Amino acid sequence: MGLEKELSAAQATLDVALTKVSKLEETRKWKEDTVSRKHLRLVNGSNDYEGRLEVKSGDQWRSVCENSWSKNSAQLICSMLGYPGPNVAAVGARVFGNGAGYTLSPPSYCSRSAGVICGDLDSYPVRLVNGSYPHEGRLEIRIAGQWGTVCHNGWDSADAKVACNMLGFEGQVLNGATATGGAMFGRGTGPEWMNGVDCVGDENHLLSCPASYPAGHSSQCSHNYDAGVICGDWHHYPLRLVGGTNEREGRVEVKINGLWTSIYDTYWDTREAEVVCRALGYNW
């Protein structure tokens, strides 16, 4: 009797295991079929390799929610569509519009559609506006036929380097690219196209950089926080020391757009002080 119970229990365990394997195989086959190329399409783009992403569910085409949409997601989709490569972009609903119905997200939690651009990012140019010299200004990018700005959240020298390279200032960038924020070159108009850009620095285009909010994604930013760049040449930005007891000490000020302004002391340490002293001719 004890042996029969053990055999019965073993058979039950085997049945459960086989059921799980069968379900896993069904799930794998379903996923392979669901994510096949014939179940994906790009809509409302200006060419075959860009547009709002739609997934076929039964007899209906449904949009994908832009929430949590990322460059990694875009790379996967572009690869599945036959457009592999690093120069892809994840974009939000303001670029290719909203679709009807949603998949991969409960409809009650989403009202904005994701899109992708699979290569050929050169059709999305950037420009500098309102600078005193050609190599500086507020950064703007043209998307969906409209020039807009970039929010300064997370904006740093790696992002500025990518922008400067796009603008043809590779030579100047060898000396460094400076990221500016707080609408230093004036407040722009139109959409805030990008927010939370996080480039490594070797990307060919800003749109191919990861971002907290992909281009055209809904985000909370205003033109008070427009980003800008200075591509390498800082000779037009003199420094001076003010309020010290001699010429070798004082409050650091820099002249920007014709106005002398002080420098905020957050993260200020001896490394920054050494740079300022060298710039002022006080080498040691």
Backbone as CSV, one residue per row, in Angstrom:
resi,resn,N_x,N_y,N_z,CA_x,CA_y,CA_z,C_x,C_y,C_z
1,MET,0.842,-1.210,0.000,0.000,0.000,0.000,0.872,1.254,0.000
2,GLY,1.943,1.242,0.764,2.837,2.394,0.812,3.497,2.638,-0.525
3,LEU,3.872,1.528,-1.215,4.507,1.662,-2.526,3.546,2.259,-3.540
4,GLU,2.283,1.826,-3.492,1.272,2.355,-4.417,1.093,3.862,-4.218
5,LYS,1.088,4.309,-2.976,0.952,5.738,-2.682,2.127,6.531,-3.243
6,GLU,3.342,5.955,-3.076,4.532,6.635,-3.582,4.500,6.743,-5.095
7,LEU,4.069,5.631,-5.761,3.968,5.645,-7.222,2.919,6.651,-7.692
8,SER,1.794,6.674,-6.966,0.723,7.614,-7.319,1.176,9.058,-7.169
9,ALA,1.891,9.323,-6.096,2.389,10.681,-5.861,3.411,11.072,-6.919
10,ALA,4.281,10.107,-7.296,5.281,10.379,-8.324,4.622,10.673,-9.663
11,GLN,3.564,9.885,-9.988,2.843,10.102,-11.246,2.179,11.475,-11.261
12,ALA,1.610,11.869,-10.133,0.959,13.180,-10.040,1.979,14.291,-10.247
13,THR,3.159,14.135,-9.643,4.227,15.127,-9.817,4.662,15.213,-11.267
14,LEU,4.787,14.044,-11.928,5.177,14.005,-13.332,4.125,14.678,-14.210
15,ASP,2.854,14.404,-13.909,1.762,15.021,-14.677,1.812,16.536,-14.574
16,VAL,2.060,17.049,-13.367,2.151,18.504,-13.162,3.315,19.075,-13.963
17,ALA,4.442,18.368,-13.907,5.631,18.839,-14.628,5.378,18.861,-16.136
18,LEU,4.763,17.788,-16.669,4.470,17.734,-18.098,3.493,18.827,-18.507
19,THR,2.526,19.102,-17.637,1.569,20.171,-17.919,2.265,21.512,-18.001
20,LYS,3.196,21.749,-17.071,3.941,23.007,-17.071,4.789,23.139,-18.327
21,VAL,5.461,22.035,-18.702,6.284,22.062,-19.912,5.423,22.356,-21.125
22,SER,4.238,21.702,-21.183,3.334,21.918,-22.310,2.887,23.368,-22.391
23,LYS,2.560,23.939,-21.230,2.123,25.328,-21.208,3.254,26.270,-21.603
24,LEU,4.469,25.976,-21.145,5.617,26.802,-21.519,5.856,26.754,-23.019
25,GLU,5.709,25.556,-23.605,5.897,25.415,-25.044,4.818,26.185,-25.810
26,GLU,3.574,26.093,-25.313,2.492,26.847,-25.952,2.750,28.346,-25.859
27,THR,3.229,28.780,-24.687,3.525,30.202,-24.497,4.637,30.650,-25.429
28,ARG,5.692,29.805,-25.557,6.800,30.143,-26.441,6.326,30.281,-27.877
29,LYS,5.512,29.298,-28.338,5.010,29.348,-29.710,4.105,30.560,-29.914
30,TRP,3.292,30.849,-28.889,2.398,32.009,-29.001,3.199,33.291,-29.107
31,LYS,4.264,33.408,-28.297,5.097,34.601,-28.337,5.787,34.732,-29.686
32,GLU,6.312,33.604,-30.180,6.996,33.656,-31.467,6.053,34.120,-32.562
33,ASP,4.811,33.632,-32.510,3.838,34.020,-33.536,3.385,35.454,-33.343
34,THR,3.178,35.838,-32.077,2.670,37.175,-31.782,3.650,38.262,-32.182
35,VAL,4.926,38.039,-31.922,5.911,39.074,-32.194,6.556,38.922,-33.570
36,SER,5.976,38.067,-34.423,6.530,37.941,-35.761,6.300,39.228,-36.534
37,ARG,7.070,39.405,-37.579,7.043,40.649,-38.348,5.661,40.961,-38.894
38,LYS,4.912,39.918,-39.275,3.598,40.145,-39.877,2.587,40.717,-38.892
39,HIS,2.932,40.664,-37.612,2.021,41.202,-36.598,2.434,42.597,-36.127
40,LEU,3.405,43.183,-36.786,3.855,44.532,-36.442,3.747,45.430,-37.661
41,ARG,3.459,46.696,-37.427,3.499,47.670,-38.515,3.769,49.057,-37.961
42,LEU,4.293,49.927,-38.830,4.542,51.324,-38.484,3.596,52.193,-39.294
43,VAL,2.949,53.121,-38.615,1.882,53.912,-39.218,2.166,55.402,-39.081
44,ASN,1.818,56.163,-40.105,1.834,57.624,-40.058,3.224,58.232,-40.133
45,GLY,4.227,57.453,-40.533,5.563,58.003,-40.740,5.712,58.499,-42.164
46,SER,6.829,59.160,-42.427,7.076,59.685,-43.772,7.774,58.661,-44.661
47,ASN,8.155,57.511,-44.089,8.757,56.437,-44.873,8.460,55.106,-44.180
48,ASP,8.988,54.026,-44.748,8.658,52.686,-44.254,9.282,52.350,-42.913
49,TYR,10.326,53.072,-42.510,11.043,52.665,-41.310,10.825,53.620,-40.135
50,GLU,9.719,54.305,-40.136,9.361,55.113,-38.980,7.852,55.196,-38.868
51,GLY,7.364,55.434,-37.659,5.928,55.602,-37.480,5.443,55.148,-36.120
52,ARG,4.155,55.275,-35.929,3.522,54.778,-34.709,3.510,53.251,-34.769
53,LEU,3.925,52.612,-33.691,3.970,51.158,-33.654,2.591,50.593,-33.353
54,GLU,2.189,49.628,-34.173,0.932,48.935,-33.931,1.163,47.426,-33.984
55,VAL,0.443,46.711,-33.119,0.547,45.260,-33.009,-0.813,44.656,-33.332
56,LYS,-0.805,43.615,-34.163,-2.068,42.981,-34.539,-2.520,42.026,-33.445
57,SER,-3.728,42.247,-32.957,-4.318,41.415,-31.924,-5.640,40.889,-32.462
58,GLY,-5.659,39.619,-32.848,-6.842,39.088,-33.516,-6.972,39.721,-34.887
59,ASP,-8.104,40.363,-35.111,-8.325,41.056,-36.378,-8.105,42.556,-36.261
60,GLN,-7.637,43.012,-35.108,-7.492,44.449,-34.879,-6.027,44.843,-34.707
61,TRP,-5.703,46.032,-35.203,-4.387,46.619,-34.965,-4.488,47.556,-33.768
62,ARG,-3.609,47.358,-32.805,-3.643,48.160,-31.583,-2.304,48.864,-31.360
63,SER,-2.385,50.042,-30.758,-1.172,50.800,-30.453,-0.488,50.247,-29.214
64,VAL,0.774,50.619,-29.060,1.539,50.286,-27.867,1.654,51.551,-27.016
65,CYS,1.448,51.422,-25.725,1.476,52.594,-24.846,2.891,53.164,-24.741
66,GLU,2.992,54.491,-24.717,4.313,55.124,-24.617,4.902,55.044,-23.215
67,ASN,4.111,54.667,-22.222,4.633,54.523,-20.859,5.737,53.474,-20.841
68,SER,6.868,53.833,-20.260,8.037,52.950,-20.142,8.656,52.606,-21.489
69,TRP,8.256,53.269,-22.552,8.841,53.031,-23.869,10.266,53.554,-23.879
70,SER,11.198,52.765,-24.402,12.621,53.113,-24.294,13.371,52.792,-25.580
71,LYS,14.640,53.210,-25.632,15.479,52.904,-26.784,15.651,51.402,-26.943
72,ASN,15.788,50.670,-25.834,15.927,49.220,-25.928,14.712,48.595,-26.603
73,SER,13.525,49.102,-26.255,12.306,48.609,-26.890,12.325,48.902,-28.381
74,ALA,12.735,50.123,-28.729,12.779,50.524,-30.130,13.775,49.677,-30.917
75,GLN,14.945,49.386,-30.319,15.948,48.566,-31.000,15.413,47.172,-31.292
76,LEU,14.685,46.614,-30.340,14.109,45.286,-30.534,13.108,45.302,-31.686
77,ILE,12.201,46.287,-31.680,11.190,46.363,-32.722,11.826,46.587,-34.090
78,CYS,12.781,47.495,-34.167,13.427,47.778,-35.455,14.155,46.545,-35.982
79,SER,14.790,45.802,-35.093,15.475,44.582,-35.503,14.482,43.560,-36.038
80,MET,13.348,43.432,-35.377,12.318,42.501,-35.827,11.737,42.905,-37.181
81,LEU,11.713,44.197,-37.443,11.181,44.695,-38.714,12.230,44.677,-39.824
82,GLY,13.439,44.250,-39.478,14.484,44.160,-40.489,15.360,45.383,-40.594
83,TYR,15.340,46.228,-39.557,16.167,47.438,-39.541,17.084,47.426,-38.323
84,PRO,18.061,46.516,-38.277,18.948,46.460,-37.114,19.944,47.613,-37.114
85,GLY,20.524,47.842,-35.964,21.537,48.889,-35.867,21.298,49.794,-34.681
86,PRO,22.317,50.564,-34.287,22.207,51.404,-33.094,21.455,52.710,-33.321
87,ASN,21.352,53.149,-34.586,20.754,54.458,-34.856,19.239,54.365,-34.962
88,VAL,18.625,54.058,-33.829,17.176,53.991,-33.751,16.712,54.914,-32.633
89,ALA,15.451,55.275,-32.686,14.913,56.185,-31.670,13.544,55.722,-31.215
90,ALA,13.323,55.808,-29.914,11.997,55.614,-29.340,11.340,56.978,-29.223
91,VAL,10.113,57.102,-29.683,9.432,58.395,-29.642,8.029,58.229,-29.068
92,GLY,7.485,59.356,-28.605,6.157,59.360,-28.023,5.084,59.812,-28.997
93,ALA,3.885,59.995,-28.467,2.702,60.208,-29.297,2.721,61.503,-30.089
94,ARG,3.455,62.517,-29.616,3.438,63.795,-30.330,4.150,63.734,-31.680
95,VAL,4.886,62.657,-31.925,5.626,62.553,-33.180,4.770,61.961,-34.293
96,PHE,4.146,60.802,-34.039,3.373,60.135,-35.085,1.890,59.999,-34.748
97,GLY,1.453,60.693,-33.702,0.035,60.711,-33.373,-0.420,59.510,-32.564
98,ASN,-1.663,59.590,-32.084,-2.260,58.521,-31.292,-3.051,57.570,-32.176
99,GLY,-3.031,56.301,-31.783,-3.824,55.300,-32.475,-5.058,54.954,-31.670
100,ALA,-5.766,53.930,-32.134,-6.986,53.490,-31.451,-6.720,52.163,-30.770
101,GLY,-7.144,52.052,-29.505,-6.957,50.807,-28.779,-5.519,50.613,-28.372
102,TYR,-5.296,49.915,-27.294,-3.938,49.720,-26.796,-3.705,48.272,-26.427
103,THR,-2.470,47.857,-26.603,-2.046,46.546,-26.161,-0.858,46.728,-25.239
104,LEU,-0.528,45.703,-24.488,0.592,45.726,-23.539,0.375,46.702,-22.391
105,SER,-0.814,47.233,-22.272,-1.132,48.136,-21.171,-2.643,48.271,-21.078
106,PRO,-3.237,48.244,-19.874,-4.678,48.440,-19.765,-5.083,49.780,-20.366
107,PRO,-6.099,49.830,-21.232,-6.492,51.088,-21.868,-6.780,52.207,-20.885
108,SER,-7.276,51.866,-19.685,-7.617,52.906,-18.712,-6.388,53.623,-18.190
109,TYR,-5.204,53.016,-18.381,-3.987,53.620,-17.877,-3.152,54.259,-18.967
110,CYS,-3.649,54.296,-20.169,-2.845,54.824,-21.255,-3.715,55.528,-22.279
111,SER,-3.216,56.645,-22.770,-3.939,57.369,-23.820,-2.979,57.919,-24.868
112,ARG,-1.714,57.445,-24.835,-0.719,57.976,-25.751,0.082,56.834,-26.363
113,SER,0.322,56.939,-27.667,0.917,55.836,-28.425,2.418,56.011,-28.628
114,ALA,3.133,54.894,-28.597,4.583,54.885,-28.827,4.886,54.752,-30.314
115,GLY,6.083,55.235,-30.680,6.532,55.113,-32.056,8.017,54.831,-32.117
116,VAL,8.517,54.534,-33.312,9.933,54.264,-33.490,10.433,54.912,-34.775
117,ILE,11.721,55.204,-34.789,12.420,55.629,-36.001,13.596,54.667,-36.154
118,CYS,13.598,53.911,-37.244,14.613,52.880,-37.455,15.664,53.367,-38.448
119,GLY,16.594,54.163,-37.970,17.665,54.652,-38.834,17.298,55.953,-39.534
120,ASP,18.238,56.457,-40.357,18.074,57.707,-41.103,17.619,58.846,-40.191
121,LEU,18.349,59.045,-39.112,18.004,60.127,-38.190,18.441,61.486,-38.708
122,ASP,19.141,61.512,-39.834,19.602,62.787,-40.389,18.443,63.687,-40.819
123,SER,17.272,63.113,-40.991,16.112,63.925,-41.362,15.519,64.649,-40.157
124,TYR,16.207,64.526,-39.006,15.793,65.241,-37.793,16.955,66.134,-37.358
125,PRO,17.109,67.309,-37.991,18.285,68.160,-37.739,18.184,68.920,-36.423
126,VAL,19.346,69.422,-35.986,19.401,70.301,-34.817,20.002,71.635,-35.245
127,ARG,19.807,72.664,-34.434,20.370,73.990,-34.709,20.602,74.718,-33.396
128,LEU,21.433,75.772,-33.468,21.683,76.636,-32.316,21.037,77.990,-32.566
129,VAL,20.364,78.513,-31.556,19.594,79.745,-31.690,19.970,80.717,-30.581
130,ASN,20.075,81.994,-30.948,20.204,83.076,-29.977,21.563,83.168,-29.302
131,GLY,22.588,82.559,-29.864,23.935,82.713,-29.328,24.618,83.927,-29.936
132,SER,25.693,84.360,-29.320,26.460,85.490,-29.851,27.447,85.039,-30.928
133,TYR,27.720,83.714,-30.967,28.682,83.163,-31.915,28.096,81.893,-32.516
134,PRO,28.606,81.466,-33.675,28.019,80.298,-34.357,28.084,79.004,-33.561
135,HIS,29.034,78.895,-32.634,29.239,77.638,-31.925,28.487,77.566,-30.592
136,GLU,27.549,78.451,-30.360,26.821,78.447,-29.097,25.370,78.822,-29.327
137,GLY,24.526,78.456,-28.369,23.138,78.870,-28.455,22.185,77.876,-27.813
138,ARG,20.922,78.243,-27.855,19.873,77.327,-27.398,19.751,76.202,-28.421
139,LEU,19.703,74.971,-27.940,19.627,73.829,-28.846,18.176,73.555,-29.224
140,GLU,17.940,73.428,-30.515,16.607,73.086,-30.998,16.704,71.919,-31.971
141,ILE,15.661,71.114,-32.019,15.596,69.957,-32.905,14.269,69.975,-33.647
142,ARG,14.307,69.598,-34.927,13.082,69.604,-35.728,12.527,68.191,-35.833
143,ILE,11.331,68.048,-35.311,10.630,66.761,-35.311,9.202,67.017,-35.784
144,ALA,8.710,66.141,-36.627,7.357,66.278,-37.175,7.177,67.639,-37.838
145,GLY,8.246,68.139,-38.451,8.180,69.398,-39.178,8.182,70.635,-38.321
146,GLN,8.405,70.486,-37.014,8.331,71.626,-36.093,9.592,71.713,-35.241
147,TRP,10.167,72.909,-35.185,11.328,73.119,-34.319,10.877,73.234,-32.870
148,GLY,11.591,72.542,-31.984,11.300,72.608,-30.564,12.593,72.534,-29.768
149,THR,12.491,72.547,-28.476,13.663,72.640,-27.600,13.909,71.339,-26.839
150,VAL,14.982,71.354,-26.051,15.375,70.221,-25.217,15.383,70.697,-23.768
151,CYS,14.795,69.922,-22.878,14.765,70.292,-21.464,16.128,70.003,-20.828
152,HIS,16.535,70.842,-19.871,17.883,70.691,-19.311,17.988,69.618,-18.236
153,ASN,16.909,68.922,-17.907,16.988,67.849,-16.912,17.971,66.768,-17.381
154,GLY,19.016,66.545,-16.586,20.008,65.537,-16.931,20.974,65.936,-18.034
155,TRP,20.844,67.157,-18.536,21.672,67.612,-19.650,23.096,67.825,-19.182
156,ASP,24.078,67.183,-19.855,25.460,67.310,-19.424,26.405,67.346,-20.618
157,SER,27.711,67.297,-20.337,28.716,67.467,-21.391,28.675,66.347,-22.434
158,ALA,28.300,65.132,-22.018,28.203,64.037,-22.990,27.093,64.312,-24.001
159,ASP,25.969,64.838,-23.523,24.875,65.198,-24.420,25.289,66.348,-25.336
160,ALA,25.960,67.343,-24.746,26.421,68.493,-25.528,27.409,68.061,-26.607
161,LYS,28.258,67.091,-26.287,29.233,66.605,-27.271,28.532,66.018,-28.486
162,VAL,27.494,65.227,-28.257,26.748,64.646,-29.376,26.123,65.744,-30.226
163,ALA,25.524,66.746,-29.563,24.903,67.854,-30.296,25.938,68.627,-31.100
164,CYS,27.084,68.923,-30.495,28.131,69.681,-31.194,28.679,68.907,-32.393
165,ASN,28.856,67.596,-32.235,29.311,66.782,-33.356,28.301,66.797,-34.494
166,MET,27.022,66.738,-34.154,25.982,66.807,-35.178,26.039,68.130,-35.947
167,LEU,26.423,69.188,-35.250,26.458,70.523,-35.848,27.753,70.784,-36.613
168,GLY,28.677,69.814,-36.602,29.906,69.957,-37.362,31.051,70.594,-36.609
169,PHE,30.955,70.647,-35.274,32.011,71.262,-34.470,32.919,70.213,-33.833
170,GLU,33.235,69.149,-34.568,34.074,68.098,-33.998,35.422,68.640,-33.523
171,GLY,36.037,69.537,-34.310,37.341,70.083,-33.941,37.295,70.832,-32.632
172,GLN,36.290,71.687,-32.470,36.164,72.441,-31.225,35.852,71.531,-30.041
173,VAL,35.116,70.456,-30.318,34.711,69.566,-29.235,35.898,68.825,-28.642
174,LEU,37.009,68.758,-29.392,38.217,68.163,-28.828,38.640,68.897,-27.571
175,ASN,38.282,70.176,-27.484,38.583,70.977,-26.296,37.451,70.939,-25.272
176,GLY,36.420,70.182,-25.583,35.301,70.058,-24.664,34.032,70.692,-25.186
177,ALA,32.903,70.150,-24.757,31.588,70.695,-25.092,30.884,71.037,-23.795
178,THR,30.323,72.212,-23.739,29.686,72.684,-22.510,28.175,72.632,-22.636
179,ALA,27.528,72.018,-21.651,26.068,71.981,-21.595,25.574,73.155,-20.753
180,THR,24.594,73.866,-21.243,23.998,74.970,-20.485,22.525,74.676,-20.244
181,GLY,21.976,75.289,-19.217,20.570,75.085,-18.879,19.924,76.374,-18.432
182,GLY,18.712,76.234,-17.899,18.016,77.403,-17.374,17.766,78.467,-18.418
183,ALA,17.595,78.053,-19.686,17.340,79.005,-20.777,18.409,80.098,-20.824
184,MET,19.673,79.719,-20.683,20.772,80.683,-20.728,20.768,81.486,-22.020
185,PHE,20.336,80.869,-23.112,20.279,81.561,-24.400,18.842,81.948,-24.767
186,GLY,18.051,82.185,-23.756,16.679,82.617,-23.986,15.692,81.462,-24.041
187,ARG,14.433,81.801,-23.811,13.364,80.814,-23.832,12.916,80.577,-25.267
188,GLY,12.759,79.316,-25.612,12.304,78.976,-26.948,10.792,78.942,-27.040
189,THR,10.313,78.512,-28.189,8.877,78.340,-28.407,8.651,76.946,-28.983
190,GLY,7.397,76.580,-29.112,7.104,75.262,-29.650,7.240,74.182,-28.589
191,PRO,7.226,72.929,-28.998,7.258,71.831,-28.028,8.617,71.655,-27.378
192,GLU,8.607,71.152,-26.156,9.812,70.647,-25.510,9.947,69.206,-25.982
193,TRP,10.720,68.997,-27.021,10.727,67.691,-27.660,11.386,66.601,-26.829
194,MET,12.446,66.949,-26.092,13.201,65.927,-25.376,13.417,66.331,-23.925
195,ASN,13.491,65.318,-23.051,13.667,65.567,-21.621,14.419,64.385,-21.015
196,GLY,15.403,64.680,-20.173,16.140,63.611,-19.526,17.066,62.856,-20.462
197,VAL,17.658,63.569,-21.432,18.583,62.934,-22.376,19.796,62.396,-21.622
198,ASP,20.250,61.191,-22.002,21.339,60.549,-21.266,22.305,59.879,-22.241
199,CYS,22.986,60.700,-23.044,23.938,60.170,-24.026,25.202,59.652,-23.355
200,VAL,25.850,58.699,-24.003,27.181,58.259,-23.590,28.219,59.252,-24.102
201,GLY,27.989,59.772,-25.307,28.890,60.748,-25.910,29.388,60.346,-27.279
202,ASP,29.235,59.065,-27.630,29.700,58.598,-28.935,28.548,58.315,-29.906
203,GLU,27.331,58.666,-29.531,26.192,58.469,-30.425,26.264,59.428,-31.613
204,ASN,25.640,59.040,-32.715,25.636,59.872,-33.921,24.520,60.900,-33.927
205,HIS,23.533,60.713,-33.058,22.378,61.619,-33.067,21.755,61.638,-31.677
206,LEU,21.235,62.799,-31.283,20.582,62.910,-29.977,19.410,61.940,-29.834
207,LEU,18.676,61.720,-30.918,17.507,60.844,-30.838,17.885,59.399,-30.525
208,SER,19.121,59.008,-30.826,19.541,57.641,-30.547,20.058,57.482,-29.119
209,CYS,20.093,58.563,-28.348,20.506,58.484,-26.946,19.339,58.010,-26.078
210,PRO,19.615,57.248,-25.045,18.565,56.938,-24.079,18.038,58.231,-23.453
211,ALA,16.809,58.197,-22.985,16.220,59.384,-22.366,15.123,58.968,-21.394
212,SER,14.980,59.733,-20.317,13.903,59.466,-19.364,12.550,59.609,-20.035
213,TYR,12.451,60.601,-20.915,11.239,60.829,-21.694,11.641,60.894,-23.169
214,PRO,11.408,59.815,-23.935,11.770,59.847,-25.356,11.120,61.012,-26.080
215,ALA,11.677,61.386,-27.203,11.182,62.535,-27.970,9.689,62.411,-28.225
216,GLY,8.975,63.493,-27.930,7.540,63.490,-28.153,6.732,62.849,-27.049
217,HIS,7.388,62.386,-26.000,6.726,61.798,-24.842,6.207,62.921,-23.960
218,SER,5.071,62.707,-23.336,4.543,63.714,-22.425,5.450,63.829,-21.208
219,SER,5.860,65.043,-20.878,6.734,65.256,-19.725,6.470,66.643,-19.159
220,GLN,6.867,66.825,-17.914,6.662,68.096,-17.239,7.930,68.939,-17.367
221,CYS,7.942,69.872,-18.292,9.065,70.783,-18.453,8.538,72.055,-19.101
222,SER,9.258,73.140,-18.930,8.844,74.403,-19.538,10.050,75.047,-20.203
223,HIS,9.810,76.092,-20.968,10.895,76.764,-21.671,11.813,77.544,-20.736
224,ASN,11.452,77.618,-19.463,12.382,78.202,-18.486,13.607,77.314,-18.296
225,TYR,13.512,76.075,-18.749,14.584,75.104,-18.549,15.172,74.629,-19.874
226,ASP,15.131,75.462,-20.879,15.682,75.080,-22.180,17.190,74.881,-22.106
227,ALA,17.651,73.818,-22.749,19.080,73.484,-22.771,19.787,74.171,-23.925
228,GLY,21.086,74.356,-23.756,21.908,74.930,-24.816,23.286,74.303,-24.805
229,VAL,24.128,74.718,-25.740,25.493,74.190,-25.801,26.476,75.295,-26.172
230,ILE,27.716,75.105,-25.747,28.852,75.897,-26.212,29.865,74.881,-26.724
231,CYS,30.129,74.924,-28.006,30.950,73.889,-28.638,32.424,74.287,-28.660
232,GLY,33.073,74.155,-27.516,34.524,74.202,-27.466,35.222,75.508,-27.188
233,ASP,34.847,76.587,-27.838,35.620,77.826,-27.743,35.074,78.718,-26.630
234,TRP,35.845,78.813,-25.518,35.375,79.595,-24.360,36.072,80.946,-24.246
235,HIS,36.850,81.351,-25.252,37.587,82.603,-25.144,36.672,83.815,-25.018
236,HIS,35.431,83.647,-25.404,34.478,84.755,-25.321,33.817,84.841,-23.945
237,TYR,34.291,83.999,-23.005,33.695,83.974,-21.673,34.785,84.230,-20.628
238,PRO,35.204,85.487,-20.459,36.288,85.800,-19.521,35.869,85.590,-18.069
239,LEU,36.872,85.354,-17.236,36.675,85.199,-15.800,37.313,86.368,-15.064
240,ARG,36.820,86.650,-13.864,37.461,87.653,-13.008,37.202,87.302,-11.551
241,LEU,38.038,87.876,-10.673,37.876,87.723,-9.231,37.452,89.062,-8.644
242,VAL,36.434,89.036,-7.796,35.848,90.275,-7.264,35.752,90.194,-5.736
243,GLY,36.066,91.307,-5.065,35.837,91.404,-3.621,36.937,90.856,-2.752
244,GLY,38.070,90.433,-3.340,39.172,89.925,-2.531,40.069,91.048,-2.039
245,THR,41.041,90.705,-1.188,41.982,91.710,-0.675,43.163,91.910,-1.609
246,ASN,43.306,91.014,-2.611,44.333,91.190,-3.633,43.836,90.552,-4.933
247,GLU,44.628,90.683,-5.987,44.183,90.250,-7.302,44.148,88.732,-7.474
248,ARG,44.673,88.014,-6.497,44.735,86.567,-6.609,43.607,85.865,-5.861
249,GLU,42.653,86.603,-5.340,41.553,85.986,-4.607,40.276,86.777,-4.833
250,GLY,39.149,86.126,-4.564,37.883,86.825,-4.692,36.758,85.915,-5.179
251,ARG,35.598,86.503,-5.275,34.431,85.800,-5.817,34.638,85.595,-7.319
252,VAL,34.380,84.390,-7.806,34.572,84.092,-9.226,33.345,84.545,-10.016
253,GLU,33.596,85.305,-11.068,32.521,85.726,-11.961,32.913,85.428,-13.404
254,VAL,31.913,85.114,-14.218,32.132,84.842,-15.633,31.195,85.734,-16.444
255,LYS,31.694,86.214,-17.581,30.906,87.109,-18.414,30.185,86.294,-19.484
256,ILE,28.862,86.335,-19.437,28.027,85.584,-20.371,26.986,86.527,-20.963
257,ASN,26.923,86.530,-22.275,25.974,87.404,-22.970,26.105,88.861,-22.520
258,GLY,27.338,89.282,-22.288,27.593,90.671,-21.932,27.389,91.000,-20.474
259,LEU,27.012,90.030,-19.661,26.744,90.285,-18.243,27.674,89.440,-17.373
260,TRP,28.218,90.078,-16.321,29.022,89.338,-15.353,28.103,88.645,-14.355
261,THR,28.348,87.357,-14.135,27.498,86.600,-13.222,28.363,85.701,-12.352
262,SER,27.904,85.429,-11.142,28.661,84.568,-10.231,28.362,83.101,-10.521
263,ILE,29.122,82.223,-9.863,29.001,80.785,-10.078,28.436,80.145,-8.821
264,TYR,27.449,79.305,-8.990,26.822,78.634,-7.855,27.825,77.677,-7.208
265,ASP,27.806,77.577,-5.878,28.859,76.833,-5.193,28.590,75.337,-5.029
266,THR,27.480,74.827,-5.547,27.208,73.399,-5.464,28.294,72.605,-6.197
267,TYR,28.877,71.620,-5.511,29.954,70.760,-6.033,31.261,71.522,-6.290
268,TRP,31.346,72.767,-5.857,32.564,73.548,-6.071,33.661,73.040,-5.147
269,ASP,34.829,72.692,-5.718,35.937,72.218,-4.893,37.265,72.662,-5.498
270,THR,38.372,72.117,-4.986,39.697,72.575,-5.419,39.965,72.304,-6.900
271,ARG,39.339,71.289,-7.463,39.557,71.015,-8.889,39.029,72.157,-9.747
272,GLU,37.828,72.631,-9.419,37.274,73.770,-10.155,38.116,75.017,-9.915
273,ALA,38.562,75.198,-8.661,39.384,76.367,-8.340,40.692,76.362,-9.129
274,GLU,41.299,75.179,-9.289,42.536,75.084,-10.060,42.312,75.474,-11.519
275,VAL,41.186,75.057,-12.084,40.864,75.423,-13.471,40.745,76.937,-13.604
276,VAL,40.037,77.565,-12.660,39.858,79.014,-12.703,41.209,79.726,-12.573
277,CYS,42.020,79.271,-11.651,43.329,79.919,-11.448,44.204,79.805,-12.699
278,ARG,44.186,78.652,-13.346,44.960,78.503,-14.584,44.429,79.409,-15.675
279,ALA,43.078,79.508,-15.753,42.476,80.377,-16.762,42.842,81.833,-16.538
280,LEU,43.064,82.201,-15.282,43.434,83.572,-14.941,44.940,83.802,-15.014
281,GLY,45.688,82.763,-15.340,47.136,82.921,-15.492,47.928,82.630,-14.234
282,TYR,47.291,82.092,-13.188,47.994,81.813,-11.949,48.356,80.335,-11.885
283,ASN,49.319,79.951,-12.653,49.772,78.558,-12.660,50.767,78.321,-11.522
284,TRP,50.828,77.078,-11.045,51.811,76.748,-10.011,52.326,75.329,-10.239
